[in-house]
Each structure stands twice: as structure tokens, then as C-alpha cells.
Amino acid sequence: MGQALPGHAQDSTLTRLVRQHQFALTTDGTQFSGPGWDRLRAAAQKSQFVLVGEEHGLAQ
């Protein structure tokens, strides 16, 4: 079995991956826009099913 990486190395990898895969999503109150919205729309158009959900009760 391989050895676990130190916590810092794992955090750095996770942080790098999150930054590479985050895209801005904005709203004016009635409509979404931005690169995140464009990617979501493109992915949804290629999909047979789309599930939308939200989480509640999480302390931020």
C-alpha cells in the first residue's frame, strides 16, 4: 500500500484542482450569466437528464 501524503500536500492538490475547475456564475435577479452558466448550459444540452438540488442546514 502507498503512504498517505502530508495534509498540506493534499490540501494544495485539492486547492489547485478546485481553482482549475471553478467558473463564475452571476445573476441579475432574473437571469444567470457568466462562464459558469455557459458551461452548465452546454453540459445540460448534451445530457439526457439534469438534476438540480440545494443543501440546507449547513453552518457556513
mmCIF file of the N, C-alpha and C atoms, coordinates in Angstrom:
data_MODEL
# 
_entry.id   MODEL 
# 
loop_
_atom_site.group_PDB 
_atom_site.id 
_atom_site.type_symbol 
_atom_site.label_atom_id 
_atom_site.label_alt_id 
_atom_site.label_comp_id 
_atom_site.label_asym_id 
_atom_site.label_entity_id 
_atom_site.label_seq_id 
_atom_site.pdbx_PDB_ins_code 
_atom_site.Cartn_x 
_atom_site.Cartn_y 
_atom_site.Cartn_z 
_atom_site.occupancy 
_atom_site.B_iso_or_equiv 
_atom_site.pdbx_formal_charge 
_atom_site.auth_seq_id 
_atom_site.auth_comp_id 
_atom_site.auth_asym_id 
_atom_site.auth_atom_id 
_atom_site.pdbx_PDB_model_num 
ATOM 1   N N  . MET A 1 1  ? 0.836   -1.180 0.000   1.00 0.00 ? 1  MET A N  1 
ATOM 2   C CA . MET A 1 1  ? 0.000   0.000  0.000   1.00 0.00 ? 1  MET A CA 1 
ATOM 3   C C  . MET A 1 1  ? 0.878   1.239  0.000   1.00 0.00 ? 1  MET A C  1 
ATOM 4   N N  . GLY A 1 2  ? 0.401   2.290  -0.655  1.00 0.00 ? 2  GLY A N  1 
ATOM 5   C CA . GLY A 1 2  ? 1.136   3.545  -0.679  1.00 0.00 ? 2  GLY A CA 1 
ATOM 6   C C  . GLY A 1 2  ? 0.979   4.308  0.618   1.00 0.00 ? 2  GLY A C  1 
ATOM 7   N N  . GLN A 1 3  ? 1.856   5.245  0.805   1.00 0.00 ? 3  GLN A N  1 
ATOM 8   C CA . GLN A 1 3  ? 1.801   6.058  2.014   1.00 0.00 ? 3  GLN A CA 1 
ATOM 9   C C  . GLN A 1 3  ? 0.929   7.281  1.771   1.00 0.00 ? 3  GLN A C  1 
ATOM 10  N N  . ALA A 1 4  ? 0.243   7.730  2.810   1.00 0.00 ? 4  ALA A N  1 
ATOM 11  C CA . ALA A 1 4  ? -0.580  8.933  2.713   1.00 0.00 ? 4  ALA A CA 1 
ATOM 12  C C  . ALA A 1 4  ? 0.323   10.154 2.595   1.00 0.00 ? 4  ALA A C  1 
ATOM 13  N N  . LEU A 1 5  ? -0.123  11.113 1.833   1.00 0.00 ? 5  LEU A N  1 
ATOM 14  C CA . LEU A 1 5  ? 0.607   12.362 1.711   1.00 0.00 ? 5  LEU A CA 1 
ATOM 15  C C  . LEU A 1 5  ? 0.346   13.224 2.935   1.00 0.00 ? 5  LEU A C  1 
ATOM 16  N N  . PRO A 1 6  ? 1.272   14.091 3.286   1.00 0.00 ? 6  PRO A N  1 
ATOM 17  C CA . PRO A 1 6  ? 1.011   15.015 4.387   1.00 0.00 ? 6  PRO A CA 1 
ATOM 18  C C  . PRO A 1 6  ? -0.214  15.868 4.073   1.00 0.00 ? 6  PRO A C  1 
ATOM 19  N N  . GLY A 1 7  ? -0.912  16.312 5.104   1.00 0.00 ? 7  GLY A N  1 
ATOM 20  C CA . GLY A 1 7  ? -2.130  17.095 4.925   1.00 0.00 ? 7  GLY A CA 1 
ATOM 21  C C  . GLY A 1 7  ? -1.947  18.298 4.024   1.00 0.00 ? 7  GLY A C  1 
ATOM 22  N N  . HIS A 1 8  ? -0.829  18.993 4.158   1.00 0.00 ? 8  HIS A N  1 
ATOM 23  C CA . HIS A 1 8  ? -0.581  20.182 3.352   1.00 0.00 ? 8  HIS A CA 1 
ATOM 24  C C  . HIS A 1 8  ? -0.526  19.843 1.866   1.00 0.00 ? 8  HIS A C  1 
ATOM 25  N N  . ALA A 1 9  ? 0.125   18.762 1.506   1.00 0.00 ? 9  ALA A N  1 
ATOM 26  C CA . ALA A 1 9  ? 0.222   18.365 0.100   1.00 0.00 ? 9  ALA A CA 1 
ATOM 27  C C  . ALA A 1 9  ? -1.154  18.030 -0.454  1.00 0.00 ? 9  ALA A C  1 
ATOM 28  N N  . GLN A 1 10 ? -1.983  17.355 0.336   1.00 0.00 ? 10 GLN A N  1 
ATOM 29  C CA . GLN A 1 10 ? -3.330  17.032 -0.117  1.00 0.00 ? 10 GLN A CA 1 
ATOM 30  C C  . GLN A 1 10 ? -4.147  18.301 -0.292  1.00 0.00 ? 10 GLN A C  1 
ATOM 31  N N  . ASP A 1 11 ? -4.031  19.245 0.668   1.00 0.00 ? 11 ASP A N  1 
ATOM 32  C CA . ASP A 1 11 ? -4.758  20.499 0.559   1.00 0.00 ? 11 ASP A CA 1 
ATOM 33  C C  . ASP A 1 11 ? -4.310  21.272 -0.670  1.00 0.00 ? 11 ASP A C  1 
ATOM 34  N N  . SER A 1 12 ? -3.015  21.282 -0.947  1.00 0.00 ? 12 SER A N  1 
ATOM 35  C CA . SER A 1 12 ? -2.505  22.002 -2.105  1.00 0.00 ? 12 SER A CA 1 
ATOM 36  C C  . SER A 1 12 ? -3.045  21.403 -3.391  1.00 0.00 ? 12 SER A C  1 
ATOM 37  N N  . THR A 1 13 ? -3.101  20.089 -3.478  1.00 0.00 ? 13 THR A N  1 
ATOM 38  C CA . THR A 1 13 ? -3.642  19.429 -4.665  1.00 0.00 ? 13 THR A CA 1 
ATOM 39  C C  . THR A 1 13 ? -5.123  19.740 -4.807  1.00 0.00 ? 13 THR A C  1 
ATOM 40  N N  . LEU A 1 14 ? -5.868  19.635 -3.724  1.00 0.00 ? 14 LEU A N  1 
ATOM 41  C CA . LEU A 1 14 ? -7.293  19.939 -3.767  1.00 0.00 ? 14 LEU A CA 1 
ATOM 42  C C  . LEU A 1 14 ? -7.524  21.393 -4.155  1.00 0.00 ? 14 LEU A C  1 
ATOM 43  N N  . THR A 1 15 ? -6.784  22.293 -3.553  1.00 0.00 ? 15 THR A N  1 
ATOM 44  C CA . THR A 1 15 ? -6.926  23.716 -3.864  1.00 0.00 ? 15 THR A CA 1 
ATOM 45  C C  . THR A 1 15 ? -6.637  23.975 -5.331  1.00 0.00 ? 15 THR A C  1 
ATOM 46  N N  . ARG A 1 16 ? -5.587  23.375 -5.846  1.00 0.00 ? 16 ARG A N  1 
ATOM 47  C CA . ARG A 1 16 ? -5.229  23.563 -7.260  1.00 0.00 ? 16 ARG A CA 1 
ATOM 48  C C  . ARG A 1 16 ? -6.341  23.053 -8.169  1.00 0.00 ? 16 ARG A C  1 
ATOM 49  N N  . LEU A 1 17 ? -6.875  21.870 -7.867  1.00 0.00 ? 17 LEU A N  1 
ATOM 50  C CA . LEU A 1 17 ? -7.931  21.300 -8.698  1.00 0.00 ? 17 LEU A CA 1 
ATOM 51  C C  . LEU A 1 17 ? -9.213  22.123 -8.636  1.00 0.00 ? 17 LEU A C  1 
ATOM 52  N N  . VAL A 1 18 ? -9.558  22.597 -7.455  1.00 0.00 ? 18 VAL A N  1 
ATOM 53  C CA . VAL A 1 18 ? -10.760 23.433 -7.325  1.00 0.00 ? 18 VAL A CA 1 
ATOM 54  C C  . VAL A 1 18 ? -10.594 24.710 -8.134  1.00 0.00 ? 18 VAL A C  1 
ATOM 55  N N  . ARG A 1 19 ? -9.445  25.333 -8.038  1.00 0.00 ? 19 ARG A N  1 
ATOM 56  C CA . ARG A 1 19 ? -9.216  26.579 -8.786  1.00 0.00 ? 19 ARG A CA 1 
ATOM 57  C C  . ARG A 1 19 ? -9.270  26.350 -10.291 1.00 0.00 ? 19 ARG A C  1 
ATOM 58  N N  . GLN A 1 20 ? -8.803  25.205 -10.757 1.00 0.00 ? 20 GLN A N  1 
ATOM 59  C CA . GLN A 1 20 ? -8.823  24.909 -12.192 1.00 0.00 ? 20 GLN A CA 1 
ATOM 60  C C  . GLN A 1 20 ? -10.234 24.642 -12.700 1.00 0.00 ? 20 GLN A C  1 
ATOM 61  N N  . HIS A 1 21 ? -11.134 24.261 -11.798 1.00 0.00 ? 21 HIS A N  1 
ATOM 62  C CA . HIS A 1 21 ? -12.469 23.850 -12.225 1.00 0.00 ? 21 HIS A CA 1 
ATOM 63  C C  . HIS A 1 21 ? -13.575 24.716 -11.640 1.00 0.00 ? 21 HIS A C  1 
ATOM 64  N N  . GLN A 1 22 ? -13.270 25.965 -11.310 1.00 0.00 ? 22 GLN A N  1 
ATOM 65  C CA . GLN A 1 22 ? -14.312 26.876 -10.839 1.00 0.00 ? 22 GLN A CA 1 
ATOM 66  C C  . GLN A 1 22 ? -14.540 27.953 -11.890 1.00 0.00 ? 22 GLN A C  1 
ATOM 67  N N  . PHE A 1 23 ? -15.792 28.305 -12.081 1.00 0.00 ? 23 PHE A N  1 
ATOM 68  C CA . PHE A 1 23 ? -16.161 29.260 -13.111 1.00 0.00 ? 23 PHE A CA 1 
ATOM 69  C C  . PHE A 1 23 ? -17.235 30.184 -12.547 1.00 0.00 ? 23 PHE A C  1 
ATOM 70  N N  . ALA A 1 24 ? -17.107 31.461 -12.811 1.00 0.00 ? 24 ALA A N  1 
ATOM 71  C CA . ALA A 1 24 ? -18.032 32.455 -12.268 1.00 0.00 ? 24 ALA A CA 1 
ATOM 72  C C  . ALA A 1 24 ? -19.449 32.239 -12.790 1.00 0.00 ? 24 ALA A C  1 
ATOM 73  N N  . LEU A 1 25 ? -20.407 32.385 -11.883 1.00 0.00 ? 25 LEU A N  1 
ATOM 74  C CA . LEU A 1 25 ? -21.832 32.284 -12.204 1.00 0.00 ? 25 LEU A CA 1 
ATOM 75  C C  . LEU A 1 25 ? -22.499 33.461 -11.512 1.00 0.00 ? 25 LEU A C  1 
ATOM 76  N N  . THR A 1 26 ? -23.101 34.353 -12.285 1.00 0.00 ? 26 THR A N  1 
ATOM 77  C CA . THR A 1 26 ? -23.717 35.544 -11.714 1.00 0.00 ? 26 THR A CA 1 
ATOM 78  C C  . THR A 1 26 ? -25.187 35.608 -12.099 1.00 0.00 ? 26 THR A C  1 
ATOM 79  N N  . THR A 1 27 ? -25.924 36.441 -11.387 1.00 0.00 ? 27 THR A N  1 
ATOM 80  C CA . THR A 1 27 ? -27.335 36.652 -11.702 1.00 0.00 ? 27 THR A CA 1 
ATOM 81  C C  . THR A 1 27 ? -27.674 38.120 -11.509 1.00 0.00 ? 27 THR A C  1 
ATOM 82  N N  . ASP A 1 28 ? -28.616 38.599 -12.298 1.00 0.00 ? 28 ASP A N  1 
ATOM 83  C CA . ASP A 1 28 ? -29.111 39.964 -12.125 1.00 0.00 ? 28 ASP A CA 1 
ATOM 84  C C  . ASP A 1 28 ? -30.465 39.950 -11.415 1.00 0.00 ? 28 ASP A C  1 
ATOM 85  N N  . GLY A 1 29 ? -30.840 38.798 -10.890 1.00 0.00 ? 29 GLY A N  1 
ATOM 86  C CA . GLY A 1 29 ? -32.112 38.642 -10.207 1.00 0.00 ? 29 GLY A CA 1 
ATOM 87  C C  . GLY A 1 29 ? -33.145 37.912 -11.038 1.00 0.00 ? 29 GLY A C  1 
ATOM 88  N N  . THR A 1 30 ? -32.958 37.911 -12.347 1.00 0.00 ? 30 THR A N  1 
ATOM 89  C CA . THR A 1 30 ? -33.896 37.208 -13.233 1.00 0.00 ? 30 THR A CA 1 
ATOM 90  C C  . THR A 1 30 ? -33.209 36.254 -14.194 1.00 0.00 ? 30 THR A C  1 
ATOM 91  N N  . GLN A 1 31 ? -31.920 36.444 -14.406 1.00 0.00 ? 31 GLN A N  1 
ATOM 92  C CA . GLN A 1 31 ? -31.219 35.647 -15.412 1.00 0.00 ? 31 GLN A CA 1 
ATOM 93  C C  . GLN A 1 31 ? -29.792 35.358 -14.947 1.00 0.00 ? 31 GLN A C  1 
ATOM 94  N N  . PHE A 1 32 ? -29.301 34.160 -15.257 1.00 0.00 ? 32 PHE A N  1 
ATOM 95  C CA . PHE A 1 32 ? -27.919 33.789 -14.953 1.00 0.00 ? 32 PHE A CA 1 
ATOM 96  C C  . PHE A 1 32 ? -27.024 34.149 -16.128 1.00 0.00 ? 32 PHE A C  1 
ATOM 97  N N  . SER A 1 33 ? -25.737 34.350 -15.828 1.00 0.00 ? 33 SER A N  1 
ATOM 98  C CA . SER A 1 33 ? -24.761 34.629 -16.880 1.00 0.00 ? 33 SER A CA 1 
ATOM 99  C C  . SER A 1 33 ? -23.371 34.279 -16.368 1.00 0.00 ? 33 SER A C  1 
ATOM 100 N N  . GLY A 1 34 ? -22.399 34.390 -17.249 1.00 0.00 ? 34 GLY A N  1 
ATOM 101 C CA . GLY A 1 34 ? -21.008 34.133 -16.890 1.00 0.00 ? 34 GLY A CA 1 
ATOM 102 C C  . GLY A 1 34 ? -20.514 32.802 -17.420 1.00 0.00 ? 34 GLY A C  1 
ATOM 103 N N  . PRO A 1 35 ? -19.214 32.572 -17.330 1.00 0.00 ? 35 PRO A N  1 
ATOM 104 C CA . PRO A 1 35 ? -18.626 31.341 -17.850 1.00 0.00 ? 35 PRO A CA 1 
ATOM 105 C C  . PRO A 1 35 ? -19.161 30.081 -17.166 1.00 0.00 ? 35 PRO A C  1 
ATOM 106 N N  . GLY A 1 36 ? -19.477 30.166 -15.890 1.00 0.00 ? 36 GLY A N  1 
ATOM 107 C CA . GLY A 1 36 ? -20.055 29.008 -15.197 1.00 0.00 ? 36 GLY A CA 1 
ATOM 108 C C  . GLY A 1 36 ? -21.413 28.642 -15.765 1.00 0.00 ? 36 GLY A C  1 
ATOM 109 N N  . TRP A 1 37 ? -22.223 29.647 -16.050 1.00 0.00 ? 37 TRP A N  1 
ATOM 110 C CA . TRP A 1 37 ? -23.544 29.412 -16.635 1.00 0.00 ? 37 TRP A CA 1 
ATOM 111 C C  . TRP A 1 37 ? -23.404 28.819 -18.034 1.00 0.00 ? 37 TRP A C  1 
ATOM 112 N N  . ASP A 1 38 ? -22.478 29.340 -18.813 1.00 0.00 ? 38 ASP A N  1 
ATOM 113 C CA . ASP A 1 38 ? -22.260 28.823 -20.169 1.00 0.00 ? 38 ASP A CA 1 
ATOM 114 C C  . ASP A 1 38 ? -21.871 27.349 -20.132 1.00 0.00 ? 38 ASP A C  1 
ATOM 115 N N  . ARG A 1 39 ? -21.005 26.974 -19.196 1.00 0.00 ? 39 ARG A N  1 
ATOM 116 C CA . ARG A 1 39 ? -20.581 25.571 -19.077 1.00 0.00 ? 39 ARG A CA 1 
ATOM 117 C C  . ARG A 1 39 ? -21.735 24.682 -18.626 1.00 0.00 ? 39 ARG A C  1 
ATOM 118 N N  . LEU A 1 40 ? -22.532 25.163 -17.665 1.00 0.00 ? 40 LEU A N  1 
ATOM 119 C CA . LEU A 1 40 ? -23.693 24.387 -17.218 1.00 0.00 ? 40 LEU A CA 1 
ATOM 120 C C  . LEU A 1 40 ? -24.684 24.168 -18.355 1.00 0.00 ? 40 LEU A C  1 
ATOM 121 N N  . ARG A 1 41 ? -24.960 25.211 -19.110 1.00 0.00 ? 41 ARG A N  1 
ATOM 122 C CA . ARG A 1 41 ? -25.896 25.088 -20.239 1.00 0.00 ? 41 ARG A CA 1 
ATOM 123 C C  . ARG A 1 41 ? -25.378 24.101 -21.280 1.00 0.00 ? 41 ARG A C  1 
ATOM 124 N N  . ALA A 1 42 ? -24.105 24.194 -21.619 1.00 0.00 ? 42 ALA A N  1 
ATOM 125 C CA . ALA A 1 42 ? -23.521 23.293 -22.614 1.00 0.00 ? 42 ALA A CA 1 
ATOM 126 C C  . ALA A 1 42 ? -23.582 21.849 -22.131 1.00 0.00 ? 42 ALA A C  1 
ATOM 127 N N  . ALA A 1 43 ? -23.261 21.611 -20.858 1.00 0.00 ? 43 ALA A N  1 
ATOM 128 C CA . ALA A 1 43 ? -23.306 20.249 -20.311 1.00 0.00 ? 43 ALA A CA 1 
ATOM 129 C C  . ALA A 1 43 ? -24.743 19.735 -20.268 1.00 0.00 ? 43 ALA A C  1 
ATOM 130 N N  . ALA A 1 44 ? -25.693 20.587 -19.900 1.00 0.00 ? 44 ALA A N  1 
ATOM 131 C CA . ALA A 1 44 ? -27.101 20.180 -19.832 1.00 0.00 ? 44 ALA A CA 1 
ATOM 132 C C  . ALA A 1 44 ? -27.640 19.833 -21.216 1.00 0.00 ? 44 ALA A C  1 
ATOM 133 N N  . GLN A 1 45 ? -27.230 20.574 -22.220 1.00 0.00 ? 45 GLN A N  1 
ATOM 134 C CA . GLN A 1 45 ? -27.701 20.306 -23.579 1.00 0.00 ? 45 GLN A CA 1 
ATOM 135 C C  . GLN A 1 45 ? -27.221 18.954 -24.094 1.00 0.00 ? 45 GLN A C  1 
ATOM 136 N N  . LYS A 1 46 ? -26.090 18.475 -23.584 1.00 0.00 ? 46 LYS A N  1 
ATOM 137 C CA . LYS A 1 46 ? -25.551 17.182 -24.004 1.00 0.00 ? 46 LYS A CA 1 
ATOM 138 C C  . LYS A 1 46 ? -26.081 16.026 -23.161 1.00 0.00 ? 46 LYS A C  1 
ATOM 139 N N  . SER A 1 47 ? -26.835 16.332 -22.109 1.00 0.00 ? 47 SER A N  1 
ATOM 140 C CA . SER A 1 47 ? -27.279 15.314 -21.154 1.00 0.00 ? 47 SER A CA 1 
ATOM 141 C C  . SER A 1 47 ? -28.725 14.908 -21.390 1.00 0.00 ? 47 SER A C  1 
ATOM 142 N N  . GLN A 1 48 ? -29.023 13.662 -21.073 1.00 0.00 ? 48 GLN A N  1 
ATOM 143 C CA . GLN A 1 48 ? -30.399 13.189 -21.156 1.00 0.00 ? 48 GLN A CA 1 
ATOM 144 C C  . GLN A 1 48 ? -31.193 13.657 -19.938 1.00 0.00 ? 48 GLN A C  1 
ATOM 145 N N  . PHE A 1 49 ? -30.543 13.681 -18.771 1.00 0.00 ? 49 PHE A N  1 
ATOM 146 C CA . PHE A 1 49 ? -31.192 14.090 -17.526 1.00 0.00 ? 49 PHE A CA 1 
ATOM 147 C C  . PHE A 1 49 ? -30.331 15.126 -16.819 1.00 0.00 ? 49 PHE A C  1 
ATOM 148 N N  . VAL A 1 50 ? -30.984 16.037 -16.112 1.00 0.00 ? 50 VAL A N  1 
ATOM 149 C CA . VAL A 1 50 ? -30.290 17.037 -15.298 1.00 0.00 ? 50 VAL A CA 1 
ATOM 150 C C  . VAL A 1 50 ? -30.990 17.089 -13.948 1.00 0.00 ? 50 VAL A C  1 
ATOM 151 N N  . LEU A 1 51 ? -30.232 17.032 -12.872 1.00 0.00 ? 51 LEU A N  1 
ATOM 152 C CA . LEU A 1 51 ? -30.763 17.110 -11.517 1.00 0.00 ? 51 LEU A CA 1 
ATOM 153 C C  . LEU A 1 51 ? -30.252 18.389 -10.877 1.00 0.00 ? 51 LEU A C  1 
ATOM 154 N N  . VAL A 1 52 ? -31.164 19.172 -10.332 1.00 0.00 ? 52 VAL A N  1 
ATOM 155 C CA . VAL A 1 52 ? -30.798 20.409 -9.649  1.00 0.00 ? 52 VAL A CA 1 
ATOM 156 C C  . VAL A 1 52 ? -31.193 20.267 -8.191  1.00 0.00 ? 52 VAL A C  1 
ATOM 157 N N  . GLY A 1 53 ? -30.298 20.605 -7.293  1.00 0.00 ? 53 GLY A N  1 
ATOM 158 C CA . GLY A 1 53 ? -30.594 20.497 -5.869  1.00 0.00 ? 53 GLY A CA 1 
ATOM 159 C C  . GLY A 1 53 ? -29.863 21.555 -5.080  1.00 0.00 ? 53 GLY A C  1 
ATOM 160 N N  . GLU A 1 54 ? -30.179 21.611 -3.798  1.00 0.00 ? 54 GLU A N  1 
ATOM 161 C CA . GLU A 1 54 ? -29.501 22.536 -2.906  1.00 0.00 ? 54 GLU A CA 1 
ATOM 162 C C  . GLU A 1 54 ? -29.419 21.923 -1.519  1.00 0.00 ? 54 GLU A C  1 
ATOM 163 N N  . GLU A 1 55 ? -28.494 22.413 -0.731  1.00 0.00 ? 55 GLU A N  1 
ATOM 164 C CA . GLU A 1 55 ? -28.314 21.902 0.625   1.00 0.00 ? 55 GLU A CA 1 
ATOM 165 C C  . GLU A 1 55 ? -28.838 22.919 1.626   1.00 0.00 ? 55 GLU A C  1 
ATOM 166 N N  . HIS A 1 56 ? -29.384 22.425 2.726   1.00 0.00 ? 56 HIS A N  1 
ATOM 167 C CA . HIS A 1 56 ? -29.884 23.287 3.803   1.00 0.00 ? 56 HIS A CA 1 
ATOM 168 C C  . HIS A 1 56 ? -29.308 22.822 5.124   1.00 0.00 ? 56 HIS A C  1 
ATOM 169 N N  . GLY A 1 57 ? -29.243 23.735 6.077   1.00 0.00 ? 57 GLY A N  1 
ATOM 170 C CA . GLY A 1 57 ? -28.828 23.375 7.423   1.00 0.00 ? 57 GLY A CA 1 
ATOM 171 C C  . GLY A 1 57 ? -27.334 23.249 7.620   1.00 0.00 ? 57 GLY A C  1 
ATOM 172 N N  . LEU A 1 58 ? -26.537 23.802 6.713   1.00 0.00 ? 58 LEU A N  1 
ATOM 173 C CA . LEU A 1 58 ? -25.082 23.744 6.858   1.00 0.00 ? 58 LEU A CA 1 
ATOM 174 C C  . LEU A 1 58 ? -24.578 25.063 7.416   1.00 0.00 ? 58 LEU A C  1 
ATOM 175 N N  . ALA A 1 59 ? -23.819 25.015 8.474   1.00 0.00 ? 59 ALA A N  1 
ATOM 176 C CA . ALA A 1 59 ? -23.216 26.231 9.020   1.00 0.00 ? 59 ALA A CA 1 
ATOM 177 C C  . ALA A 1 59 ? -22.098 26.683 8.091   1.00 0.00 ? 59 ALA A C  1 
ATOM 178 N N  . GLN A 1 60 ? -22.064 27.968 7.820   1.00 0.00 ? 60 GLN A N  1 
ATOM 179 C CA . GLN A 1 60 ? -21.042 28.474 6.907   1.00 0.00 ? 60 GLN A CA 1 
ATOM 180 C C  . GLN A 1 60 ? -20.015 29.270 7.627   1.00 0.00 ? 60 GLN A C  1 
# 
